[in-house]
Amino acid sequence: AVMVLSAHFCLGYNYSGYGASLVVCIYCVVQLLFMRCCTQMSDHSMVRVCELMEVLGLVLIFRLPRNIHQTLQDDVMHRESALGNVMVFLIGSALFYTGN
């Protein structure tokens, strides 16, 4: 995740480290919430929920490719669009790690 943030989104290593720390924090909070929900679920239901979280995380991480100019504009030049794409990537990463 750090290499994607630093190389693709041109955030540099410092901001990428903060992003990775944010993913770990979200992961810890969701784990605490998930533990409370799991006490009322069967093992089979819990495995399905974990797999659904992994799939949802992967769907959020991957994007359809565009041409290089449009991707550069969306991910680097336009701050609002880039911030939205970074947040979607971080939330997807956190969901995938939590489900895993």
N, C-alpha and C positions, 0 to 999 in steps of 0.2 A: 504494500500500500504506500509506503514511503517513497519508493522509486516512481510510482505512478504519479503521486502528488508533486514530486520535485521535477521530474522530467516532462511529463505530459502537460501538467497545469502550470509549470514554470514557477512554482512556489518557493523553491530553494529548500535547503535542508532544515533550517530553523522552523519555518512554518509547516513543513511536512512532518517534523517531529511533534509539533503541537497537534496537528491533525491526527497522527497516530495515537497520541495520548488521549485525544477526545474519543477515538474509537474504543480504547480500553476502558475509559470511564463509562461510556454508554453500555459497553459489554457488562461491566460489573453491576450497573443499575438494573439492566434487563434480567440478569441472572437472579438478582434478589427477587424481582417481581415474578419471574418464571418459577422460582422455588415455591412461592406461595400458591401459585396456580396448580403446580404439579401435585400437591397433596390431595387434590380433589379429582385427579385424572387417573385413568388406568395406564399401565405401561404402554399398551398398544396406542392409545390416544396420544401419549406424550411423544412417542417416536414419530407419529404422523405430524404433530405440531412442529417438532424439530426439523423434520424434512421440509415442511412447508416454509419455515423460516429460512432455511438454506436456499431453497429455490427462489423465494422472494428476494433474498439478498443478492443472488446471482443476477436476477433480472434487473435489479437496480444498478448493479455494477456495470454490466455490459450495455453498450449503446450501439445503434446502427451506424455504420461508417458513412461519412460524408466526404466531400472533397477537402483537401488540405487547407484551402483558404477559409472555408466556412468553419472548419473545426478550430483553426487558429483564432478566428474572430470570436467564436462562442466560448472557448476555454481559456483564452489568454487576454484578449484585447478588451472585451466588454466585461466590466467588473461584476455587474449583477448576474449576467448569464454564467460567468465563470464561478461565482460563489454558489449559485444554485447547483451547478454540475458537481462542484466539490462536495457540497452537502449531501447530494443524492449518492455520490460514491461512498462517502463516509458512513452514511446510514446503511447502505447496502452491505458494506464491509462489516459493520457492527452486527447486523442481522445474521449474516452468514457465520460469523465467529460464534455468536450466541447459539445458533442452531446446531453448529458443529460440536 
